[in-house]
Amino acid sequence: MPADTESLSGVRHHVRVTASELGAPEGLVDELVLAASELATNVIMHTDDEYLSVCVAVDERSCIIEVSGADALVEPTERPLPDPCEIGGRGLFLVTALMDEVRIVETDAGRAVRCLKRRVG
């Protein structure tokens, strides 16, 4: 989809529907939607990519979200909560807090941000 803010509702809808259809529990679906939305926002705001894609995978052990278009992004790391006076920085804080793993991966189409959330029980 186009890497613009008008696509964010489509990203959220795609992740919600796909993760639900693949059997992710509702609470986990909400976390996946939030993570994908924040990562897509980072691609839109901090890269020159014209397009992005969002992939969802769910199995009995984990859920994975992968957002393409991360060629210009740096490796996400756990970070402290940004100062309340700062305008940005909370999105990646939320993603790294919610997900068990967040990393940049190389794909055939370029770099992507991949998030993994282990399923409990």
Backbone atoms as SQL, in Angstrom:
CREATE TABLE atoms (id INTEGER PRIMARY KEY, chain TEXT, resi INTEGER, resn TEXT, atom TEXT, x REAL, y REAL, z REAL);
INSERT INTO atoms VALUES
  (1, 'A', 1, 'MET', 'N', 0.843, -1.173, 0.000),
  (2, 'A', 1, 'MET', 'CA', 0.000, 0.000, 0.000),
  (3, 'A', 1, 'MET', 'C', 0.886, 1.233, 0.000),
  (4, 'A', 2, 'PRO', 'N', 0.351, 2.388, -0.369),
  (5, 'A', 2, 'PRO', 'CA', 1.147, 3.613, -0.350),
  (6, 'A', 2, 'PRO', 'C', 1.629, 3.933, 1.067),
  (7, 'A', 3, 'ALA', 'N', 2.855, 4.396, 1.169),
  (8, 'A', 3, 'ALA', 'CA', 3.422, 4.756, 2.472),
  (9, 'A', 3, 'ALA', 'C', 3.003, 6.184, 2.814),
  (10, 'A', 4, 'ASP', 'N', 1.737, 6.331, 3.191),
  (11, 'A', 4, 'ASP', 'CA', 1.229, 7.632, 3.620),
  (12, 'A', 4, 'ASP', 'C', 0.229, 7.425, 4.761),
  (13, 'A', 5, 'THR', 'N', -0.063, 8.495, 5.462),
  (14, 'A', 5, 'THR', 'CA', -0.913, 8.375, 6.654),
  (15, 'A', 5, 'THR', 'C', -2.323, 7.899, 6.322),
  (16, 'A', 6, 'GLU', 'N', -2.773, 8.110, 5.102),
  (17, 'A', 6, 'GLU', 'CA', -4.102, 7.631, 4.720),
  (18, 'A', 6, 'GLU', 'C', -4.172, 6.102, 4.694),
  (19, 'A', 7, 'SER', 'N', -3.031, 5.437, 4.635),
  (20, 'A', 7, 'SER', 'CA', -2.990, 3.970, 4.606),
  (21, 'A', 7, 'SER', 'C', -3.042, 3.344, 5.990),
  (22, 'A', 8, 'LEU', 'N', -2.867, 4.135, 7.042),
  (23, 'A', 8, 'LEU', 'CA', -2.783, 3.561, 8.385),
  (24, 'A', 8, 'LEU', 'C', -4.041, 2.812, 8.806),
  (25, 'A', 9, 'SER', 'N', -5.206, 3.309, 8.449),
  (26, 'A', 9, 'SER', 'CA', -6.427, 2.579, 8.811),
  (27, 'A', 9, 'SER', 'C', -6.475, 1.240, 8.081),
  (28, 'A', 10, 'GLY', 'N', -5.976, 1.193, 6.846),
  (29, 'A', 10, 'GLY', 'CA', -5.901, -0.065, 6.106),
  (30, 'A', 10, 'GLY', 'C', -4.928, -1.041, 6.742),
  (31, 'A', 11, 'VAL', 'N', -3.803, -0.528, 7.256),
  (32, 'A', 11, 'VAL', 'CA', -2.841, -1.374, 7.969),
  (33, 'A', 11, 'VAL', 'C', -3.510, -2.001, 9.187),
  (34, 'A', 12, 'ARG', 'N', -4.170, -1.171, 9.988),
  (35, 'A', 12, 'ARG', 'CA', -4.819, -1.678, 11.207),
  (36, 'A', 12, 'ARG', 'C', -5.901, -2.708, 10.869),
  (37, 'A', 13, 'HIS', 'N', -6.696, -2.417, 9.863),
  (38, 'A', 13, 'HIS', 'CA', -7.764, -3.335, 9.466),
  (39, 'A', 13, 'HIS', 'C', -7.179, -4.670, 8.985),
  (40, 'A', 14, 'HIS', 'N', -6.158, -4.607, 8.137),
  (41, 'A', 14, 'HIS', 'CA', -5.528, -5.820, 7.614),
  (42, 'A', 14, 'HIS', 'C', -4.992, -6.694, 8.743),
  (43, 'A', 15, 'VAL', 'N', -4.286, -6.096, 9.689),
  (44, 'A', 15, 'VAL', 'CA', -3.707, -6.868, 10.786),
  (45, 'A', 15, 'VAL', 'C', -4.809, -7.458, 11.657),
  (46, 'A', 16, 'ARG', 'N', -5.828, -6.659, 11.981),
  (47, 'A', 16, 'ARG', 'CA', -6.925, -7.152, 12.830),
  (48, 'A', 16, 'ARG', 'C', -7.626, -8.345, 12.175),
  (49, 'A', 17, 'VAL', 'N', -7.998, -8.207, 10.927),
  (50, 'A', 17, 'VAL', 'CA', -8.739, -9.275, 10.242),
  (51, 'A', 17, 'VAL', 'C', -7.864, -10.513, 10.058),
  (52, 'A', 18, 'THR', 'N', -6.641, -10.311, 9.580),
  (53, 'A', 18, 'THR', 'CA', -5.775, -11.449, 9.296),
  (54, 'A', 18, 'THR', 'C', -5.391, -12.193, 10.568),
  (55, 'A', 19, 'ALA', 'N', -4.971, -11.471, 11.595),
  (56, 'A', 19, 'ALA', 'CA', -4.585, -12.126, 12.851),
  (57, 'A', 19, 'ALA', 'C', -5.772, -12.869, 13.462),
  (58, 'A', 20, 'SER', 'N', -6.957, -12.274, 13.414),
  (59, 'A', 20, 'SER', 'CA', -8.158, -12.938, 13.947),
  (60, 'A', 20, 'SER', 'C', -8.472, -14.202, 13.161),
  (61, 'A', 21, 'GLU', 'N', -8.421, -14.115, 11.829),
  (62, 'A', 21, 'GLU', 'CA', -8.710, -15.276, 10.996),
  (63, 'A', 21, 'GLU', 'C', -7.697, -16.396, 11.209),
  (64, 'A', 22, 'LEU', 'N', -6.458, -16.028, 11.556),
  (65, 'A', 22, 'LEU', 'CA', -5.412, -17.030, 11.776),
  (66, 'A', 22, 'LEU', 'C', -5.429, -17.589, 13.196),
  (67, 'A', 23, 'GLY', 'N', -6.348, -17.103, 14.044),
  (68, 'A', 23, 'GLY', 'CA', -6.538, -17.687, 15.356),
  (69, 'A', 23, 'GLY', 'C', -5.880, -16.982, 16.525),
  (70, 'A', 24, 'ALA', 'N', -5.400, -15.775, 16.341),
  (71, 'A', 24, 'ALA', 'CA', -4.823, -15.037, 17.474),
  (72, 'A', 24, 'ALA', 'C', -5.944, -14.605, 18.410),
  (73, 'A', 25, 'PRO', 'N', -5.738, -14.703, 19.731),
  (74, 'A', 25, 'PRO', 'CA', -6.757, -14.256, 20.685),
  (75, 'A', 25, 'PRO', 'C', -6.949, -12.736, 20.604),
  (76, 'A', 26, 'GLU', 'N', -8.142, -12.290, 20.976),
  (77, 'A', 26, 'GLU', 'CA', -8.519, -10.884, 20.806),
  (78, 'A', 26, 'GLU', 'C', -7.529, -9.907, 21.443),
  (79, 'A', 27, 'GLY', 'N', -7.111, -10.143, 22.678),
  (80, 'A', 27, 'GLY', 'CA', -6.177, -9.236, 23.340),
  (81, 'A', 27, 'GLY', 'C', -4.855, -9.151, 22.606),
  (82, 'A', 28, 'LEU', 'N', -4.398, -10.276, 22.091),
  (83, 'A', 28, 'LEU', 'CA', -3.163, -10.294, 21.321),
  (84, 'A', 28, 'LEU', 'C', -3.344, -9.580, 19.991),
  (85, 'A', 29, 'VAL', 'N', -4.495, -9.726, 19.389),
  (86, 'A', 29, 'VAL', 'CA', -4.784, -9.020, 18.134),
  (87, 'A', 29, 'VAL', 'C', -4.645, -7.513, 18.351),
  (88, 'A', 30, 'ASP', 'N', -5.183, -7.009, 19.459),
  (89, 'A', 30, 'ASP', 'CA', -5.075, -5.570, 19.750),
  (90, 'A', 30, 'ASP', 'C', -3.616, -5.127, 19.831),
  (91, 'A', 31, 'GLU', 'N', -2.761, -5.941, 20.464),
  (92, 'A', 31, 'GLU', 'CA', -1.340, -5.598, 20.572),
  (93, 'A', 31, 'GLU', 'C', -0.670, -5.626, 19.202),
  (94, 'A', 32, 'LEU', 'N', -1.021, -6.590, 18.372),
  (95, 'A', 32, 'LEU', 'CA', -0.448, -6.681, 17.034),
  (96, 'A', 32, 'LEU', 'C', -0.859, -5.489, 16.182),
  (97, 'A', 33, 'VAL', 'N', -2.116, -5.086, 16.296),
  (98, 'A', 33, 'VAL', 'CA', -2.609, -3.928, 15.548),
  (99, 'A', 33, 'VAL', 'C', -1.843, -2.670, 15.958),
  (100, 'A', 34, 'LEU', 'N', -1.666, -2.468, 17.251),
  (101, 'A', 34, 'LEU', 'CA', -0.938, -1.294, 17.735),
  (102, 'A', 34, 'LEU', 'C', 0.509, -1.311, 17.243),
  (103, 'A', 35, 'ALA', 'N', 1.177, -2.456, 17.352),
  (104, 'A', 35, 'ALA', 'CA', 2.570, -2.549, 16.904),
  (105, 'A', 35, 'ALA', 'C', 2.689, -2.265, 15.408),
  (106, 'A', 36, 'ALA', 'N', 1.833, -2.869, 14.611),
  (107, 'A', 36, 'ALA', 'CA', 1.894, -2.658, 13.161),
  (108, 'A', 36, 'ALA', 'C', 1.633, -1.204, 12.801),
  (109, 'A', 37, 'SER', 'N', 0.673, -0.587, 13.470),
  (110, 'A', 37, 'SER', 'CA', 0.354, 0.813, 13.205),
  (111, 'A', 37, 'SER', 'C', 1.536, 1.716, 13.530),
  (112, 'A', 38, 'GLU', 'N', 2.186, 1.473, 14.660),
  (113, 'A', 38, 'GLU', 'CA', 3.341, 2.292, 15.048),
  (114, 'A', 38, 'GLU', 'C', 4.514, 2.081, 14.101),
  (115, 'A', 39, 'LEU', 'N', 4.765, 0.842, 13.700),
  (116, 'A', 39, 'LEU', 'CA', 5.867, 0.582, 12.786),
  (117, 'A', 39, 'LEU', 'C', 5.602, 1.174, 11.406),
  (118, 'A', 40, 'ALA', 'N', 4.379, 1.056, 10.921),
  (119, 'A', 40, 'ALA', 'CA', 4.033, 1.663, 9.636),
  (120, 'A', 40, 'ALA', 'C', 4.173, 3.181, 9.701),
  (121, 'A', 41, 'THR', 'N', 3.785, 3.767, 10.820),
  (122, 'A', 41, 'THR', 'CA', 3.941, 5.209, 10.999),
  (123, 'A', 41, 'THR', 'C', 5.411, 5.609, 10.918),
  (124, 'A', 42, 'ASN', 'N', 6.297, 4.802, 11.526),
  (125, 'A', 42, 'ASN', 'CA', 7.725, 5.099, 11.444),
  (126, 'A', 42, 'ASN', 'C', 8.230, 5.040, 10.013),
  (127, 'A', 43, 'VAL', 'N', 7.783, 4.056, 9.247),
  (128, 'A', 43, 'VAL', 'CA', 8.176, 3.977, 7.844),
  (129, 'A', 43, 'VAL', 'C', 7.696, 5.221, 7.099),
  (130, 'A', 44, 'ILE', 'N', 6.462, 5.609, 7.336),
  (131, 'A', 44, 'ILE', 'CA', 5.881, 6.768, 6.651),
  (132, 'A', 44, 'ILE', 'C', 6.617, 8.051, 7.025),
  (133, 'A', 45, 'MET', 'N', 6.915, 8.220, 8.304),
  (134, 'A', 45, 'MET', 'CA', 7.483, 9.481, 8.792),
  (135, 'A', 45, 'MET', 'C', 9.006, 9.580, 8.619),
  (136, 'A', 46, 'HIS', 'N', 9.702, 8.439, 8.606),
  (137, 'A', 46, 'HIS', 'CA', 11.159, 8.492, 8.686),
  (138, 'A', 46, 'HIS', 'C', 11.888, 7.839, 7.523),
  (139, 'A', 47, 'THR', 'N', 11.178, 7.488, 6.453),
  (140, 'A', 47, 'THR', 'CA', 11.847, 6.947, 5.267),
  (141, 'A', 47, 'THR', 'C', 11.292, 7.636, 4.029),
  (142, 'A', 48, 'ASP', 'N', 11.944, 7.375, 2.908),
  (143, 'A', 48, 'ASP', 'CA', 11.477, 7.921, 1.632),
  (144, 'A', 48, 'ASP', 'C', 10.730, 6.881, 0.811),
  (145, 'A', 49, 'ASP', 'N', 10.462, 5.714, 1.418),
  (146, 'A', 49, 'ASP', 'CA', 9.782, 4.647, 0.689),
  (147, 'A', 49, 'ASP', 'C', 8.387, 5.098, 0.261),
  (148, 'A', 50, 'GLU', 'N', 8.036, 4.765, -0.954),
  (149, 'A', 50, 'GLU', 'CA', 6.717, 5.131, -1.470),
  (150, 'A', 50, 'GLU', 'C', 5.650, 4.114, -1.080),
  (151, 'A', 51, 'TYR', 'N', 6.068, 2.884, -0.807),
  (152, 'A', 51, 'TYR', 'CA', 5.127, 1.818, -0.488),
  (153, 'A', 51, 'TYR', 'C', 5.623, 1.049, 0.738),
  (154, 'A', 52, 'LEU', 'N', 4.685, 0.413, 1.406),
  (155, 'A', 52, 'LEU', 'CA', 5.026, -0.487, 2.497),
  (156, 'A', 52, 'LEU', 'C', 4.090, -1.680, 2.427),
  (157, 'A', 53, 'SER', 'N', 4.524, -2.759, 3.041),
  (158, 'A', 53, 'SER', 'CA', 3.648, -3.926, 3.150),
  (159, 'A', 53, 'SER', 'C', 3.686, -4.410, 4.583),
  (160, 'A', 54, 'VAL', 'N', 2.621, -5.070, 4.978),
  (161, 'A', 54, 'VAL', 'CA', 2.515, -5.610, 6.325),
  (162, 'A', 54, 'VAL', 'C', 2.113, -7.071, 6.208),
  (163, 'A', 55, 'CYS', 'N', 2.936, -7.945, 6.773),
  (164, 'A', 55, 'CYS', 'CA', 2.650, -9.384, 6.765),
  (165, 'A', 55, 'CYS', 'C', 2.330, -9.834, 8.182),
  (166, 'A', 56, 'VAL', 'N', 1.428, -10.780, 8.278),
  (167, 'A', 56, 'VAL', 'CA', 1.003, -11.324, 9.563),
  (168, 'A', 56, 'VAL', 'C', 1.127, -12.842, 9.501),
  (169, 'A', 57, 'ALA', 'N', 1.733, -13.421, 10.536),
  (170, 'A', 57, 'ALA', 'CA', 1.813, -14.884, 10.643),
  (171, 'A', 57, 'ALA', 'C', 1.448, -15.270, 12.072),
  (172, 'A', 58, 'VAL', 'N', 0.644, -16.314, 12.199),
  (173, 'A', 58, 'VAL', 'CA', 0.203, -16.787, 13.512),
  (174, 'A', 58, 'VAL', 'C', 0.308, -18.306, 13.521),
  (175, 'A', 59, 'ASP', 'N', 0.925, -18.847, 14.566),
  (176, 'A', 59, 'ASP', 'CA', 0.885, -20.283, 14.784),
  (177, 'A', 59, 'ASP', 'C', 0.620, -20.525, 16.265),
  (178, 'A', 60, 'GLU', 'N', 0.706, -21.766, 16.698),
  (179, 'A', 60, 'GLU', 'CA', 0.352, -22.078, 18.088),
  (180, 'A', 60, 'GLU', 'C', 1.344, -21.507, 19.091),
  (181, 'A', 61, 'ARG', 'N', 2.536, -21.129, 18.667),
  (182, 'A', 61, 'ARG', 'CA', 3.558, -20.632, 19.594),
  (183, 'A', 61, 'ARG', 'C', 3.759, -19.118, 19.555),
  (184, 'A', 62, 'SER', 'N', 3.497, -18.490, 18.404),
  (185, 'A', 62, 'SER', 'CA', 3.815, -17.064, 18.303),
  (186, 'A', 62, 'SER', 'C', 3.023, -16.377, 17.205),
  (187, 'A', 63, 'CYS', 'N', 3.090, -15.057, 17.238),
  (188, 'A', 63, 'CYS', 'CA', 2.520, -14.207, 16.196),
  (189, 'A', 63, 'CYS', 'C', 3.633, -13.294, 15.711),
  (190, 'A', 64, 'ILE', 'N', 3.688, -13.078, 14.413),
  (191, 'A', 64, 'ILE', 'CA', 4.721, -12.238, 13.824),
  (192, 'A', 64, 'ILE', 'C', 4.066, -11.175, 12.958),
  (193, 'A', 65, 'ILE', 'N', 4.554, -9.960, 13.112),
  (194, 'A', 65, 'ILE', 'CA', 4.176, -8.839, 12.249),
  (195, 'A', 65, 'ILE', 'C', 5.456, -8.388, 11.562),
  (196, 'A', 66, 'GLU', 'N', 5.399, -8.186, 10.253),
  (197, 'A', 66, 'GLU', 'CA', 6.559, -7.689, 9.529),
  (198, 'A', 66, 'GLU', 'C', 6.127, -6.516, 8.657),
  (199, 'A', 67, 'VAL', 'N', 6.798, -5.389, 8.833),
  (200, 'A', 67, 'VAL', 'CA', 6.478, -4.174, 8.075),
  (201, 'A', 67, 'VAL', 'C', 7.675, -3.847, 7.197),
  (202, 'A', 68, 'SER', 'N', 7.446, -3.815, 5.881),
  (203, 'A', 68, 'SER', 'CA', 8.526, -3.516, 4.943),
  (204, 'A', 68, 'SER', 'C', 8.740, -2.007, 4.847),
  (205, 'A', 69, 'GLY', 'N', 9.805, -1.647, 4.138),
  (206, 'A', 69, 'GLY', 'CA', 10.090, -0.228, 3.934),
  (207, 'A', 69, 'GLY', 'C', 10.992, 0.340, 5.003),
  (208, 'A', 70, 'ALA', 'N', 11.758, -0.524, 5.652),
  (209, 'A', 70, 'ALA', 'CA', 12.591, -0.088, 6.776),
  (210, 'A', 70, 'ALA', 'C', 14.028, 0.177, 6.365),
  (211, 'A', 71, 'ASP', 'N', 14.270, 0.429, 5.080),
  (212, 'A', 71, 'ASP', 'CA', 15.643, 0.602, 4.606),
  (213, 'A', 71, 'ASP', 'C', 16.387, 1.698, 5.349),
  (214, 'A', 72, 'ALA', 'N', 15.722, 2.767, 5.736),
  (215, 'A', 72, 'ALA', 'CA', 16.395, 3.889, 6.390),
  (216, 'A', 72, 'ALA', 'C', 16.260, 3.860, 7.918),
  (217, 'A', 73, 'LEU', 'N', 15.617, 2.835, 8.461),
  (218, 'A', 73, 'LEU', 'CA', 15.416, 2.791, 9.913),
  (219, 'A', 73, 'LEU', 'C', 16.576, 2.094, 10.607),
  (220, 'A', 74, 'VAL', 'N', 16.832, 2.486, 11.831),
  (221, 'A', 74, 'VAL', 'CA', 17.881, 1.847, 12.625),
  (222, 'A', 74, 'VAL', 'C', 17.260, 0.742, 13.471),
  (223, 'A', 75, 'GLU', 'N', 18.109, -0.159, 13.914),
  (224, 'A', 75, 'GLU', 'CA', 17.658, -1.290, 14.723),
  (225, 'A', 75, 'GLU', 'C', 16.926, -0.792, 15.968),
  (226, 'A', 76, 'PRO', 'N', 15.657, -1.202, 16.149),
  (227, 'A', 76, 'PRO', 'CA', 14.929, -0.795, 17.355),
  (228, 'A', 76, 'PRO', 'C', 15.539, -1.477, 18.582),
  (229, 'A', 77, 'THR', 'N', 15.608, -0.751, 19.658),
  (230, 'A', 77, 'THR', 'CA', 16.127, -1.304, 20.897),
  (231, 'A', 77, 'THR', 'C', 15.171, -0.946, 22.016),
  (232, 'A', 78, 'GLU', 'N', 15.287, -1.679, 23.122),
  (233, 'A', 78, 'GLU', 'CA', 14.489, -1.292, 24.283),
  (234, 'A', 78, 'GLU', 'C', 14.942, 0.096, 24.694),
  (235, 'A', 79, 'ARG', 'N', 14.009, 0.903, 25.039),
  (236, 'A', 79, 'ARG', 'CA', 14.336, 2.286, 25.357),
  (237, 'A', 79, 'ARG', 'C', 13.498, 2.765, 26.519),
  (238, 'A', 80, 'PRO', 'N', 14.004, 3.757, 27.229),
  (239, 'A', 80, 'PRO', 'CA', 13.207, 4.312, 28.320),
  (240, 'A', 80, 'PRO', 'C', 12.044, 5.133, 27.760),
  (241, 'A', 81, 'LEU', 'N', 11.052, 5.339, 28.598),
  (242, 'A', 81, 'LEU', 'CA', 9.925, 6.177, 28.205),
  (243, 'A', 81, 'LEU', 'C', 10.436, 7.576, 27.902),
  (244, 'A', 82, 'PRO', 'N', 10.083, 8.129, 26.726),
  (245, 'A', 82, 'PRO', 'CA', 10.543, 9.471, 26.376),
  (246, 'A', 82, 'PRO', 'C', 10.028, 10.517, 27.363),
  (247, 'A', 83, 'ASP', 'N', 10.765, 11.578, 27.470),
  (248, 'A', 83, 'ASP', 'CA', 10.371, 12.706, 28.307),
  (249, 'A', 83, 'ASP', 'C', 8.993, 13.200, 27.869),
  (250, 'A', 84, 'PRO', 'N', 8.117, 13.544, 28.808),
  (251, 'A', 84, 'PRO', 'CA', 6.776, 14.014, 28.444),
  (252, 'A', 84, 'PRO', 'C', 6.788, 15.259, 27.555),
  (253, 'A', 85, 'CYS', 'N', 7.866, 16.012, 27.571),
  (254, 'A', 85, 'CYS', 'CA', 7.951, 17.223, 26.746),
  (255, 'A', 85, 'CYS', 'C', 8.327, 16.915, 25.297),
  (256, 'A', 86, 'GLU', 'N', 8.843, 15.699, 25.034),
  (257, 'A', 86, 'GLU', 'CA', 9.218, 15.332, 23.674),
  (258, 'A', 86, 'GLU', 'C', 7.966, 15.056, 22.850),
  (259, 'A', 87, 'ILE', 'N', 8.044, 15.415, 21.572),
  (260, 'A', 87, 'ILE', 'CA', 6.898, 15.224, 20.684),
  (261, 'A', 87, 'ILE', 'C', 6.779, 13.774, 20.232),
  (262, 'A', 88, 'GLY', 'N', 7.896, 13.114, 19.945),
  (263, 'A', 88, 'GLY', 'CA', 7.845, 11.759, 19.404),
  (264, 'A', 88, 'GLY', 'C', 8.585, 10.774, 20.279),
  (265, 'A', 89, 'GLY', 'N', 8.711, 9.555, 19.756),
  (266, 'A', 89, 'GLY', 'CA', 9.482, 8.521, 20.422),
  (267, 'A', 89, 'GLY', 'C', 8.677, 7.500, 21.190),
  (268, 'A', 90, 'ARG', 'N', 7.405, 7.738, 21.374),
  (269, 'A', 90, 'ARG', 'CA', 6.601, 6.809, 22.163),
  (270, 'A', 90, 'ARG', 'C', 6.202, 5.557, 21.382),
  (271, 'A', 91, 'GLY', 'N', 6.125, 5.672, 20.059),
  (272, 'A', 91, 'GLY', 'CA', 5.710, 4.536, 19.242),
  (273, 'A', 91, 'GLY', 'C', 6.639, 3.352, 19.372),
  (274, 'A', 92, 'LEU', 'N', 7.943, 3.576, 19.192),
  (275, 'A', 92, 'LEU', 'CA', 8.893, 2.480, 19.326),
  (276, 'A', 92, 'LEU', 'C', 9.007, 2.014, 20.767),
  (277, 'A', 93, 'PHE', 'N', 8.823, 2.919, 21.718),
  (278, 'A', 93, 'PHE', 'CA', 8.796, 2.505, 23.125),
  (279, 'A', 93, 'PHE', 'C', 7.661, 1.502, 23.333),
  (280, 'A', 94, 'LEU', 'N', 6.484, 1.807, 22.807),
  (281, 'A', 94, 'LEU', 'CA', 5.334, 0.906, 22.945),
  (282, 'A', 94, 'LEU', 'C', 5.586, -0.437, 22.262),
  (283, 'A', 95, 'VAL', 'N', 6.120, -0.387, 21.048),
  (284, 'A', 95, 'VAL', 'CA', 6.351, -1.623, 20.305),
  (285, 'A', 95, 'VAL', 'C', 7.339, -2.516, 21.044),
  (286, 'A', 96, 'THR', 'N', 8.457, -1.955, 21.494),
  (287, 'A', 96, 'THR', 'CA', 9.444, -2.784, 22.190),
  (288, 'A', 96, 'THR', 'C', 8.917, -3.267, 23.540),
  (289, 'A', 97, 'ALA', 'N', 8.009, -2.511, 24.154),
  (290, 'A', 97, 'ALA', 'CA', 7.416, -2.935, 25.423),
  (291, 'A', 97, 'ALA', 'C', 6.394, -4.057, 25.210),
  (292, 'A', 98, 'LEU', 'N', 5.641, -4.014, 24.127),
  (293, 'A', 98, 'LEU', 'CA', 4.586, -5.004, 23.868),
  (294, 'A', 98, 'LEU', 'C', 5.103, -6.318, 23.291),
  (295, 'A', 99, 'MET', 'N', 6.077, -6.229, 22.415),
  (296, 'A', 99, 'MET', 'CA', 6.536, -7.405, 21.687),
  (297, 'A', 99, 'MET', 'C', 7.708, -8.069, 22.408),
  (298, 'A', 100, 'ASP', 'N', 7.877, -9.362, 22.175),
  (299, 'A', 100, 'ASP', 'CA', 8.993, -10.090, 22.774),
  (300, 'A', 100, 'ASP', 'C', 10.285, -9.882, 21.994),
  (301, 'A', 101, 'GLU', 'N', 10.190, -9.679, 20.695),
  (302, 'A', 101, 'GLU', 'CA', 11.360, -9.403, 19.858),
  (303, 'A', 101, 'GLU', 'C', 10.969, -8.366, 18.814),
  (304, 'A', 102, 'VAL', 'N', 11.859, -7.410, 18.578),
  (305, 'A', 102, 'VAL', 'CA', 11.682, -6.421, 17.516),
  (306, 'A', 102, 'VAL', 'C', 13.048, -6.244, 16.870),
  (307, 'A', 103, 'ARG', 'N', 13.125, -6.511, 15.564),
  (308, 'A', 103, 'ARG', 'CA', 14.420, -6.375, 14.901),
  (309, 'A', 103, 'ARG', 'C', 14.249, -6.080, 13.425),
  (310, 'A', 104, 'ILE', 'N', 15.320, -5.544, 12.857),
  (311, 'A', 104, 'ILE', 'CA', 15.370, -5.303, 11.420),
  (312, 'A', 104, 'ILE', 'C', 15.854, -6.591, 10.760),
  (313, 'A', 105, 'VAL', 'N', 15.182, -6.997, 9.687),
  (314, 'A', 105, 'VAL', 'CA', 15.582, -8.190, 8.941),
  (315, 'A', 105, 'VAL', 'C', 15.764, -7.816, 7.472),
  (316, 'A', 106, 'GLU', 'N', 16.637, -8.565, 6.809),
  (317, 'A', 106, 'GLU', 'CA', 16.843, -8.390, 5.374),
  (318, 'A', 106, 'GLU', 'C', 15.898, -9.336, 4.640),
  (319, 'A', 107, 'THR', 'N', 15.177, -8.819, 3.656),
  (320, 'A', 107, 'THR', 'CA', 14.293, -9.642, 2.841),
  (321, 'A', 107, 'THR', 'C', 14.666, -9.441, 1.378),
  (322, 'A', 108, 'ASP', 'N', 14.043, -10.196, 0.483),
  (323, 'A', 108, 'ASP', 'CA', 14.299, -10.023, -0.945),
  (324, 'A', 108, 'ASP', 'C', 13.918, -8.626, -1.421),
  (325, 'A', 109, 'ALA', 'N', 12.958, -8.005, -0.732),
  (326, 'A', 109, 'ALA', 'CA', 12.468, -6.685, -1.131),
  (327, 'A', 109, 'ALA', 'C', 13.160, -5.545, -0.370),
  (328, 'A', 110, 'GLY', 'N', 14.143, -5.865, 0.468),
  (329, 'A', 110, 'GLY', 'CA', 14.807, -4.828, 1.262),
  (330, 'A', 110, 'GLY', 'C', 14.672, -5.128, 2.743),
  (331, 'A', 111, 'ARG', 'N', 14.864, -4.098, 3.537),
  (332, 'A', 111, 'ARG', 'CA', 14.800, -4.278, 4.990),
  (333, 'A', 111, 'ARG', 'C', 13.368, -4.155, 5.480),
  (334, 'A', 112, 'ALA', 'N', 13.075, -4.899, 6.556),
  (335, 'A', 112, 'ALA', 'CA', 11.748, -4.860, 7.176),
  (336, 'A', 112, 'ALA', 'C', 11.937, -4.914, 8.688),
  (337, 'A', 113, 'VAL', 'N', 10.940, -4.430, 9.408),
  (338, 'A', 113, 'VAL', 'CA', 10.932, -4.565, 10.857),
  (339, 'A', 113, 'VAL', 'C', 10.047, -5.763, 11.182),
  (340, 'A', 114, 'ARG', 'N', 10.604, -6.716, 11.916),
  (341, 'A', 114, 'ARG', 'CA', 9.858, -7.927, 12.285),
  (342, 'A', 114, 'ARG', 'C', 9.666, -7.938, 13.797),
  (343, 'A', 115, 'CYS', 'N', 8.406, -8.145, 14.208),
  (344, 'A', 115, 'CYS', 'CA', 8.051, -8.246, 15.627),
  (345, 'A', 115, 'CYS', 'C', 7.507, -9.629, 15.888),
  (346, 'A', 116, 'LEU', 'N', 7.941, -10.202, 16.993),
  (347, 'A', 116, 'LEU', 'CA', 7.454, -11.500, 17.397),
  (348, 'A', 116, 'LEU', 'C', 6.846, -11.377, 18.792),
  (349, 'A', 117, 'LYS', 'N', 5.686, -11.967, 18.953),
  (350, 'A', 117, 'LYS', 'CA', 5.014, -12.036, 20.250),
  (351, 'A', 117, 'LYS', 'C', 4.718, -13.507, 20.523),
  (352, 'A', 118, 'ARG', 'N', 5.297, -14.021, 21.601),
  (353, 'A', 118, 'ARG', 'CA', 5.035, -15.408, 21.977),
  (354, 'A', 118, 'ARG', 'C', 3.639, -15.528, 22.559),
  (355, 'A', 119, 'ARG', 'N', 2.980, -16.620, 22.219),
  (356, 'A', 119, 'ARG', 'CA', 1.646, -16.883, 22.761),
  (357, 'A', 119, 'ARG', 'C', 1.790, -17.606, 24.086),
  (358, 'A', 120, 'VAL', 'N', 1.017, -17.208, 25.047),
  (359, 'A', 120, 'VAL', 'CA', 1.059, -17.809, 26.374),
  (360, 'A', 120, 'VAL', 'C', -0.107, -18.776, 26.496),
  (361, 'A', 121, 'GLY', 'N', 0.176, -19.954, 27.076),
  (362, 'A', 121, 'GLY', 'CA', -0.888, -20.924, 27.355),
  (363, 'A', 121, 'GLY', 'C', -1.392, -21.557, 26.162);
